[in-house]
Amino acid sequence: MANNAVGWFEIPVVDINRAIRFYESVLGMKIERHQFGPLDMAWFPGDQANELGRVEKAGGKILMPKTQISEEYGFMTLLLDTEGNRIALHSRK
C-alpha cells in the first residue's frame, strides 16, 4: 500500500457509473465498487499514477495546469470531474 497522508476521502456523485468511468479513464486504473447496506461506494487503488492528458477526453476540465509547488513537494493540478467536483491531484514528478 502507498504511503499517503490521506487514507480516506469522499467525492460526492450524482451518477456513480459516470464518475467511475471518468476516474478509471483519467487515472488509468480499475476502481473497485462496493455496496455497504444503502451505501454504494467506489474505491481507488492506492498505488497508481495519474495522467492529466486523459482528463478532457474523459469529460472533465483542467482548471489549473500542472504547476510546481516546490522542489521538495512536487506538483499539483486542479480539475473539474464529470460530477462538477473540483479535485486537486498531486505528483512528485
N, C-alpha and C positions, 0 to 999 in steps of 0.2 A: 504494500500500500504506500502511496505517496506521502511525503511528509509535508502536509498542508496546514496552514494556520487555521483555516476554516474547515470544519468537519461536517457541517450541516448548514444548508441554506434552502430556502424555498422560493420558487418563481411562480407567481400566480398565472394561471392559464384559463382561457375560456374553452379552447379546443385542444385537449391533450394530444390527440393524434397529430395535429398540425405542429404543435410545439415539439414533439418527439422527432418528426421528420426534419424540422428546422435544425435542431441541435445535432442530430445524427449527421446531417449534411454538412454543417459548418465545422463541427469538431472531428468528423471522420471516425466516429466511434458508435458502438451499439449501446443504446440506452436500455436499461432493464426496467420493465414495468411490473409493479406490484400492487395488489389490492389488499388493503387492510381494513376490513369492515367497509364502512362507507367511503374511506379514503382511497382514491385512485392515484398512485404515485409513480414517478419515473426517476430512476437513479442514474447519475453519471458515474462511469468508472473513474477511479482516482489517478490513473497513470497515463492519460492520453494527452497529446499536444493539440493545440487548435490551429486553424488555418483561416486567416481573415479573407482570403480570396474567395472563400465559399459563401460568405455572409449574404451578399446581394443576390447571388444565384439561388439561394435558398429562400429568398423573400424578405430578408432583413435589410437593415440600412446601417452603414457605418457612420456614426455621428462624429467621431474623432479618430483620425488615422493612428496607426501605431506610433507612439510617442515615448521617447526615453524619459523615465522618471529620474534615474541617476545611474551611474556605472554600477553602484552597489545593488540597487533594487531592480534594475532591468527596465522593461517596457510595459505600457498599458494601451488599451484602446477602449473606446466606448461604442456600443452598438445598440440598435433597436431590434428586438426579435419580432417574430410574426405575431406575437400576442400583445405588442405595444410596450413591453418591458425594456427599460434602459439597463443594460448589463455592461459591466466593465470586465475585460479579460486582461490577465497579467501573464507575462512570459519573461524569463531571464535573458533570452537571446532575441 
